[in-house]
Structures are given as structure tokens and as C-alpha cells.
Amino acid sequence: MVKRKSTFLSPKKMPPLNVLPTEVRLDASTLCQLDCVSCYMRKENYAAHGAGYLKYSDFVNFLDKNPYVKEIELSNSGEIFLNKDLLKIIEYAYQHDVILYADGGVNFNHVSDEILESLVKYQFRGVVVAIDGASQEIYSKYRRKGNFDAVIDNIKKLNEYKKKYNSEFPLLGWKYVIMETNDFETEIQSAITTAASLNVSIVFRKSWDGYITKNEEILKRDDYQTVINKDGSEQMPCIDFFERPQINWDGRLFGCCVNCWKDFNVNVFDIGLEKALNTEIVIQSKKMLMGQGVCKDSPCYQCGLYRNMAHIHNDKLGYWIRLRRKLIPEKIRKKALKILHK
């Protein structure tokens, strides 16, 4: 998995509230060959994202128009390896010194040898594989239509290419979401053993469906919970809107990886990232997330995570996110906070 340090580019003539991120989340594909039990994308017919994949021409255009973007997360709502243009995208990013990674998760069931080699050859930075089990019997209970053995074989092939090129990249992670169907000590220990044999880092995550695991001690802190509130507690991925905004495969701005119900009515591919982030609804949404009023037209207003964070009772607003001191150069942080609190 990629170890990232978020930074911001702040041009001298930047419009108010528009701090340009050097990192974005750009969904490479919403297509998927599996039928996971609680997947909102399959249950809701691709939700607001729609079915499709990032075109090579759009990717080239995006990088050319936004040269300050240096890191891109490609995974979110589908399987990136179903993108027919992925090989060209990986190569183009490498040629332009742009880091690509897939920490959001891939199922890794169907990956060609050509793509596997390109991940190593073009220094794809990291891949997190979602494997909720250590056997076909358990794995397929949630990841229906999935093939556990095929996933493990693909990891082994990738490791062979890493040896061939004498490369540590891509860094590999195994994400095991604990749920009722796989919460067994023998299965968990088997996954840990298998991961070690493959030289893959394994992490265990809570299920989003509310299931309470019997193995609380094995759970690590969720990567998603990285937003610091005024009271010092942590919140969900609203901070991505500021640090690495989510862009759909067709260019529509969604803000964060959780939003699947409504875009911000602006297309990054059409007008550029800077203009998209400087539209009124985006500005007002960010102010809302930082406690500066309410924007009912914002997709964020419909989000349960925002409602929990805001504690809206009789229009009394509660806890708000703030930009993280440790992630932003102090000079830029002060400037950003000054603008946001006007």
C-alpha cells in the first residue's frame, strides 16, 4: 500500500477557496464481474456513477490540462482491470512522472499477463486486493462469482514480475473485511499465513453493515477515518474533498469516495479541475463541511456521515472538520484556513 504525504499547490493568483490538490481520486472503472452481497453499485444499478470506464484520451487530456496533479488513486466503485485502456493509461502516467495506485481495492480475478507486467515495468505504486477469506468456500460467500485460486495465482505472477525487474513496486496489500461469513479464527489465521508466504501486507477491516466481530483485537485503525475534528476526534472521508477529490470515470466531480447519489453538476474533463473546484456549489459545500453555514443543494448535505458530523438539532451546528496541520505546509495551511473562515 502506498505511503502518501498529501501536499497542496497554491498558485499566487489562485481564486478564493481554491487550493489545488496534487493528488486526486479518478475512478478507472465502475464495471465489475463479481456480484458481492452488499455492493451498492450492483444493488443500485451503478448508482449515480453509471457504468463505464476511464478512456485513455480523457486521461491524457486530464494530465495535460492539470500538470500539478502528481498522484492518482484509480480504484473506487469497480474493477480497474476491466478498463480496456488501462495499459496505455499506466504507461502514459509513468512517462509523465505521475504516481498511480489502487489502494481503494481490486478483486484481482481477471488480470492479463501483459497488465501484470506493466504494473511492475511502469512502477505502479500500490495495489490492495480485497480477499475476504482464505479459501474458495469462504471467499465466495461474499464475493459471488469470484475465484480465490485465480486471485492468489495472479498475486504469485505479479511477484514473479517483481523479481524479474528487481522492483519493490507495486506494493501489495490484502484487505480482509470481517463479516459473519468469514469471522473464524482458523480462516483468519490461514489468511495471515498465506499473506506472509506471498509477501503481502494484510489488514483487517470492520464491515460497513454493522456486524460486530469477535476478533476486535485484530482490527487496525481504518484508513478512511482520517479527519480530525475540533474536539480531537476523527471523522470520515470528507477531507478527501479537500486533499484528493473524487472524479468519476466520465469526468463528473463527486467530491469523495462515499458519494454515490449525486455529482456536483460539473465536469472536470470539460472545464478543468481548477474551475470545477471553484464553482459556487463546491465552495459552499466546503464551507459547510467546515461549519460555515448549510448548503442544501450540496450532495454532502444528503450524506449520513455529514449529518453525524454536524449533529444538526434545531439548526445548531456541531463538530466540523479542519485541514490537518501535519499534512499541509504551515504557510499554505494558514492561508487556506484564513480563506475558509471568512
N, C-alpha and C positions, 0 to 999 in steps of 0.2 A: 504494500500500500504506500501511497505517496506521502512523504513528509513535506507539508507545504507551509510556507510563510506568506501570508497574504500581504500584498502591498498595494498602494494606490498611486495612480498617475494624476497629477494635479496641474494642468496647463495654466499658464499665467492668466489667460483670458477665458478661463472656464466660466460658463454661466452659473448663476447661483444654484446651490444644492447639487450640482452635477460633478461628483467626484468619480472619475472614470476608473473602473477596476481593471487590473492587468490580468484578471482571471475571470472566466465565465463558465457556465454550465450550458452546453449546446447538445441537445438530445440528438444522437446519431440515428436512432430508430425507435419507433413505438411498436414495431412489429414483433411478434413473439410466436414461437412454435409450440410453447407449452400451454398448459391450462391450469395454472396454480389456483388452489382452492379459494383464496380470498383476494385475488388480484383485482383491483378496482378497474384496471384497463380492460380486462376481459369481461368483467361483470357489466361494465357500463359502455361497452362497445367503443372502446378507445377514449371515452370521456371527451373533454374539450380539446384534447391534443390531436385527435384524428389519427387515422392510420397512414403511415408513410415513413420515409427515411431521408436523412440529410443528403442532398445532392452535392456532388463534387464541385460543380460550378458555383453553388451558393457558398460553399465553404471557402473556396478561393476568393470569391468576392468579399466575403466577410473579413478574412485576414488582410486582404489588400486595403480595405477601407478602414480597418481598425488595427493598425500596426502595433499599438501599445498592448494588445492582448497577447500574453505570452504563455498562458496555461489554460487548457480546456478540458473539462470533465465531459466525457461523451455519453455516459450511461445515466439513465433515469427511468424511463417508462417502458422500455422494451429491450430487445436483444440487439446490441450493436453489431453483432456478427451476421445479421441478416441484411445489413446495408451493403448493397451491390457496389457502392463506390468506396467502400472502406479502405481498400488497399491504396487507392490514389490519394485519399484524404490523409492517411498515415504518412505516406511518402512526402506529400506537399508540406505537411506540418514540420517534418524533420528537416526538409530543405530550408525552411524559414525559421528555424530555431524556436518552434512553438512546442511546448510540452503537452502531450496528450496522456490521459489516464482514464480508467474506468473503475473508480472506487465505489460508485453507486451500486455496482453489481452486474454480473453477467451470468447466464446459465451455462455457457460453455459446452452445450450439447453438440452443436454442429459448427466446426471451425476448420476451414481447409488448411492443408499444409502450407500453402502459399501465404495465407494470412498469419499463421503461427510464426513462420519465419520472419515475416515483415515486422511483427511485434518486437522481435529481438533486433533485427537488422536496422530498423529505424528508431530504436530506443524508446519505444512506447513505455511510459514511466511506471505504470502500475495497473494491475488487474485484480479485482476482488471477485471471486467466484462464489455464487450463492449455492451452497450444498447443505441442505437441511437433513442430514443423515449420514450414515457411514455404510449403507448397504442399499441395494436397489429396493428392497421391500419397504424400508422406512422412508427413503428419499422420495419415492414415487407416490407416497400417500399424500404429500402436499404438492410436489412438483409433478403433477399428472402429465403424462406423455414424455417425461424426462427419462434419460438413461444414465444411471450413476456410473456404470463402467465406461461409457463413452466420455464422460466428463473427466474421469481420472486418467484415461488414455490421452486425452488432449493436454492435460497438465504435464504428463510424462513427456509427450512430444515437445512441448514448449521448453521443458527443462533440457532436452537434448539439443535444441537450437541454442539455448543459452550457453551450453558447454561448447558448442561448435564456434560460436562467436566470442567466447570468453567474456560474457556480459552478465552483469547482475540484473539487468532490466529485460522484461518488466518485473518489478517486484510483485510477488504473488500473495494474495490473501484468500482465506477460506472463511466465509461468513455463514455461521450456523445459527439460524433463528430458532430459539427454543419454543416449542409448542407442545400440545398434548400428544401429538403423534410421534414425537421423537425425544421426549424428555425421559430418557432411560440412561442410567449410569453406564451400562455396557456399551450403548450406542455412542454416547459422548466420549467415553474413553477410547473407543475404536476410532472415532474421528480424530482425536488428538494424536493417536499413534500414526494413523495414515498421513495426516498433515505433516508430521515430523519427518516421515520417510520421504515425503515429496519436497521437503524444504520449503513448506508453505506456512506462513503465519496464520493461526486460526483464532478467530474471535467469536464470542457467543453474544447474541443479541436478544433482547426481550421481544416478544411478539406484540404486534400492534393491536391484536384482537382482545387484549386484556387478560390473556392467560397468565397465571402466576406460577412460575416454575418452582420445582422442588430443589433446584440447584442454584439458588440465588448467589452463592459464593463464587460461582464460575463466571457470572456476568461481569463484563467490563463496562466502563462508562461509555454510553452511546456517543458516537461521533456527532450525531445530529444535535445533541444538547450542548451548544457552544455559545449561546447568547447570554451575556451577563446583565442582569437587571440592576436597578439602583440599590436594591436590598442585598445584592451579592449572590442571589440565587441564579440558576441557569434556566434558559428557555429554549424553545425550538428554533428551527432554521430560518427565522425572519432575517437574521443577519446576512444570509446569502443574497438577499435583495440588494444589499449594500456592497458586499465583498465579491460575490461571483454570481450575478443574476442569471436566472434560468431562461434560456431561449429555446423555443420549440424547433423541431426539425424543419419547419417551413418559415422560420424567422419570427414568429409571433412571440412577444415578450410575456412570460408567465411569472417572473419575479423570483420564485423559489421552487424547490423540487416537490413541495407538498401540493401546491395549487394545481388542480386538475379540472376545475369547474368553469374558469373564465379567464381569458387573457386580458391584457391591459389595452386592447384595441390599438395596438401599434406594432408595426413590423420592422424589426431591426435590419433585415436584409434590404428593405425598401428605402428607409430613411437614415440608416446608420445607427450605431449604438449610442453615440453621444446625444443625438437628437431624441432618440427613443427614451433615454433616461432623463431627459429634460422636459418631457411632456408634463402637462399640468397634473394629470391623474397620478403619474409616478411620483412627482414631487409631493403632492398632497398625501399619497399613501405612505411615503417615507416619514413625513412629519407625523402622521397618525401613529405609526409604529414607535415613534419616539415621544409620544404623548402630547403632540401639538395639534389637538383637535380631532375631529372624526370626519372621515370621507366615506360616505355610504355607497358611493359609486365604485369604490375600490374592490377588487377581488379579495383583498385582505380582510375587508370588513365581514365577509361571509365565512371566514376561516375560524374553526373552533379553537385553534391554537391562539389566534389573536384575541378571541373573546376570553379565553382563560387568562391570558397575559394581562389584558386590560382590566379585568374584574369590573365590567360595566354594570353598575347598580345605580339606578336613578341618575344616570348621566355623570356619576362620579367616577373618574378615571383613576386606575391604579398603577400597576407596575409597568415600566417601559424598558425597552432595550436601549443600549448605548453602544457606541463604537468602542471596540476593545483597545485599551491602551497598549497592550503588548503586541498588537498586530499592525498598528499604524504608526509611522514615524511621528514623533511628538508635534513637530511643526504643522504637519498636514492634519493631524488629529484635532488640534486646537482650532484650526481654520474651519474644518468640517463641522465641529460642534458649534462654533460661533454662528455659522450659516444656518444650521439646522434648528437652532434655538431662537432665531429671530422671531 
